[in-house]
């Protein structure tokens, strides 16, 4: 029985990576490098060439965060800037001296930056690698890769198209940077809980946000609440529910009046006493007085 295929595609890492300059850097350098390789386009698509990607500093920070126990740690922007500077520094070597020295080149864009992995095609092409005589397993692996190559590409292209469409909807929805970031964080949360959003689901989410909140600040609070609880959509704030419940509370049945902050404790006792005496009088009875047996 054939082994199940690994979803999401793959990247190649040369064994000579451990001989490169980045191997001598702190671990975060290598993590950022692998993150960029994993996010780069594997083929030409919508204006992006093979080995290119659109990305922001926030994307890299979120993508390269890590856990210390239950606490989430994130690199800061200065650290990412320093790492990107190293990767595009022509004085540092990439993998090997026979390829372009810079590992990336960058250019600013409307949304984040455009990064080009300079030697992507060279290091991500199987035929460029030396190998010994192929074993049966290696031959079988190549056959699987050949059969599934078109399916993997189509799936990745579909996912990229969905993400680009969602970002297009987001761009048209708001120009508020804080709200945009909150929505991006929500999308990332959905992805982490294995429930990525479709374009239609994202459009429905925005409509629900408009129904529940009139201001961007309130929308951000609703989104943050959902992220905190790993909810798949947005709901009214808990404190708002409690306020609505209080405002719709029925009058006190015993005293038969609506609570009012202007009443003191003595007023409430007096009103209750008067109504009690009136009821006894209506029944033909007299209220007991102090001192009576």
C-alpha positions in Angstrom: 0.0 0.0 0.0 1.4 3.4 -1.0 2.3 5.9 1.7 0.0 8.9 1.9 1.5 12.0 0.2 2.7 14.9 2.3 0.5 18.0 1.7 1.8 21.5 1.1 4.6 20.7 -1.3 8.3 20.9 -0.4 11.6 22.8 -0.7 15.1 21.5 -1.1 18.0 22.2 1.2 21.5 21.6 0.0 23.8 19.7 2.4 26.3 22.5 1.8 24.0 24.7 3.9 26.1 23.8 7.0 29.2 25.2 5.2 27.6 28.6 4.5 27.8 31.9 6.4 24.2 31.7 7.7 25.1 28.5 9.6 27.4 30.5 11.8 24.7 33.0 12.6 22.1 32.8 15.5 19.3 30.3 14.9 16.8 33.0 14.0 18.7 33.8 10.8 18.2 30.3 9.5 14.6 30.2 10.6 13.8 33.4 8.6 15.7 32.0 5.6 13.7 28.8 5.6 10.5 30.8 6.1 11.2 32.9 3.0 12.1 29.7 1.0 8.8 28.1 2.0 6.7 31.1 1.1 8.4 31.8 -2.3 6.5 31.0 -5.5 7.4 27.6 -6.9 6.3 28.8 -10.3 5.3 32.0 -12.2 1.9 33.2 -10.9 0.1 36.5 -11.1 3.1 38.7 -11.7 5.3 36.8 -9.3 8.2 34.8 -10.8 9.6 31.6 -9.5 11.4 32.3 -6.3 9.6 35.6 -5.5 7.1 36.5 -2.7 5.2 39.4 -1.3 5.8 39.8 2.4 5.6 42.4 5.3 7.7 42.7 8.4 4.7 41.6 10.4 4.3 38.5 8.2 7.9 37.5 9.0 7.6 38.3 12.7 4.4 36.1 13.0 5.8 33.3 10.8 9.0 33.1 12.8 7.6 33.3 16.3 8.1 30.4 18.8 6.7 29.1 22.1 8.4 29.1 25.5 6.0 26.9 27.5 2.6 28.6 27.0 4.2 32.0 26.2 4.5 33.1 22.6 7.8 34.8 21.8 8.2 37.0 18.7 11.3 38.6 17.1 11.2 42.3 16.8 11.4 44.4 13.7 15.0 45.4 14.3 16.0 41.8 14.4 14.2 41.0 11.1 15.7 44.1 9.5 19.2 43.0 10.5 18.6 39.5 9.1 17.3 40.8 5.8 20.3 43.1 5.5 22.6 40.1 6.0 20.8 38.1 3.4 21.1 40.8 0.7 24.7 41.9 1.7 27.0 41.2 -1.3 30.0 40.9 1.1 28.5 37.7 2.6 28.5 34.3 0.8 25.3 32.4 0.1 25.6 28.7 -0.2 28.5 28.4 -2.6 30.9 30.8 -4.3 29.9 29.6 -7.8 26.4 31.2 -7.4 25.3 34.8 -6.9 26.7 36.0 -3.6 23.5 37.7 -2.4 20.8 35.3 -1.1 17.9 37.8 -1.7 17.2 41.1 -3.3 14.3 43.3 -2.1 12.2 46.2 -3.4 9.5 48.2 -1.6 5.9 47.7 -2.7 2.5 49.1 -1.8 1.9 46.3 0.6 5.2 45.3 2.3 8.1 44.3 0.0 8.9 42.1 -2.9 11.6 39.6 -2.1 13.5 37.6 -4.8 15.4 34.5 -3.7 18.4 35.0 -6.0 19.5 31.4 -6.4 16.1 29.8 -5.9 16.0 28.1 -9.3 19.5 26.7 -8.9 19.0 25.2 -5.5 15.3 24.1 -6.0 16.0 22.1 -9.2 16.6 18.3 -8.6 18.8 17.8 -11.6 21.4 20.2 -10.2 22.3 17.9 -7.4 24.9 15.1 -7.4 23.7 11.6 -6.3 24.9 8.1 -6.1 23.2 5.2 -8.1 19.5 5.4 -7.3 18.0 2.9 -5.0 14.6 1.3 -5.6 13.1 3.7 -3.0 14.6 6.7 -4.7 13.2 5.6 -8.1 9.8 5.1 -6.5 10.0 8.5 -4.9 10.8 10.1 -8.3 7.8 8.3 -9.9 5.5 9.6 -7.2 6.8 13.1 -7.6 6.3 12.9 -11.4 2.7 11.7 -11.0 1.8 14.2 -8.4 3.7 17.2 -9.7 0.8 18.7 -11.6 -1.7 18.1 -8.7 0.6 19.8 -6.2 1.2 22.8 -8.4 -2.6 23.2 -9.0 -3.3 22.9 -5.3 -0.7 25.5 -4.4 -1.9 27.8 -7.2 -5.4 27.5 -5.9 -4.4 28.3 -2.3 -2.3 31.3 -3.5 -5.3 32.6 -5.6 -7.6 32.3 -2.5 -5.1 34.2 -0.3 -4.7 37.0 -2.9 -8.4 37.3 -3.3 -8.9 37.6 0.4 -6.3 40.3 0.7 -8.0 42.1 -2.2 -11.3 42.1 -0.3 -9.4 43.3 2.8 -7.8 46.2 0.9 -11.2 47.4 -0.3 -12.8 47.0 3.1 -10.7 49.3 5.2 -7.7 51.5 5.2 -7.4 51.5 9.0 -4.0 49.8 9.7 -5.0 48.5 13.1 -8.2 46.9 11.8 -6.3 45.5 8.9 -3.8 43.9 11.2 -6.5 42.5 13.5 -8.2 40.9 10.5 -4.8 39.4 9.3 -4.3 38.0 12.8 -7.7 36.4 12.7 -6.9 34.8 9.3 -3.7 33.5 10.8 -5.5 32.1 13.8 -8.0 30.3 11.5 -5.1 28.8 9.6 -3.4 27.6 12.8 -6.6 25.8 14.0 -6.7 24.1 10.6 -9.8 26.1 9.5 -8.5 28.5 6.8 -11.0 30.9 5.5 -12.4 31.0 1.9 -13.0 34.3 0.1 -16.8 33.9 0.7 -16.4 33.1 4.4 -14.2 36.2 4.8 -16.8 38.3 3.0 -19.5 37.0 5.4 -17.3 37.8 8.4 -16.9 41.4 7.3 -20.7 41.7 6.9 -21.2 40.3 10.4 -18.7 42.8 11.7 -20.6 45.7 10.2 -23.8 44.4 11.8 -22.3 44.0 15.3 -20.1 47.1 15.4 -20.4 50.7 14.2 -16.8 51.8 14.8 -13.4 50.3 13.9 -12.3 50.2 17.5 -15.3 48.0 18.4 -14.6 45.8 15.4 -11.1 45.3 16.6 -12.4 44.3 20.1 -14.7 41.7 18.6 -11.9 40.3 16.5 -9.5 40.1 19.4 -12.2 38.3 21.5 -12.5 35.7 18.8 -8.8 35.3 18.4 -8.4 34.8 22.2 -11.0 32.0 22.2 -10.1 30.5 18.8 -13.6 31.2 17.6 -14.3 30.7 13.9 -16.4 33.9 13.6 -17.2 37.0 15.7 -19.8 37.5 18.4 -21.0 40.4 20.6 -18.6 41.2 23.5 -19.4 39.4 26.7 -19.8 42.5 28.7 -22.2 43.9 26.1 -24.3 40.8 26.4 -24.5 41.3 30.2 -25.5 44.9 29.7 -28.3 44.0 27.3 -29.5 41.3 29.7 -29.7 43.9 32.5 -31.5 46.5 30.4 -34.1 43.9 29.5 -34.6 42.7 33.0 -38.2 42.3 34.2 -39.5 44.6 37.1 -39.0 43.1 40.6 -42.1 41.0 41.1 -42.2 41.4 44.9 -42.0 45.2 45.0 -43.6 45.6 41.6 -41.4 48.5 40.5 -38.5 49.0 38.1 -35.1 49.4 39.8 -33.9 53.0 39.9 -30.6 54.3 41.0 -32.3 57.3 42.6 -33.9 55.1 45.4 -32.1 54.7 48.7 -32.3 51.6 50.8 -34.7 53.4 53.2 -36.9 54.4 50.2 -37.2 50.8 49.1 -38.2 49.6 52.5 -40.7 52.4 52.9 -42.3 51.6 49.5 -42.5 47.9 50.2 -44.1 48.7 53.6 -46.7 51.0 52.2 -47.7 48.5 49.5 -47.8 45.7 52.0 -50.1 47.7 54.3 -52.3 48.7 51.4 -52.7 45.1 50.4 -53.7 44.1 54.0 -56.3 46.9 54.0 -57.8 45.8 50.8 -58.1 42.3 52.4 -59.9 43.9 55.4 -56.9 43.3 57.7 -54.8 45.7 59.8 -51.0 45.7 59.8 -49.6 44.6 63.2 -48.0 47.4 65.2 -45.0 47.3 67.3 -45.7 46.2 70.8 -48.9 44.3 70.0 -49.1 40.7 71.1 
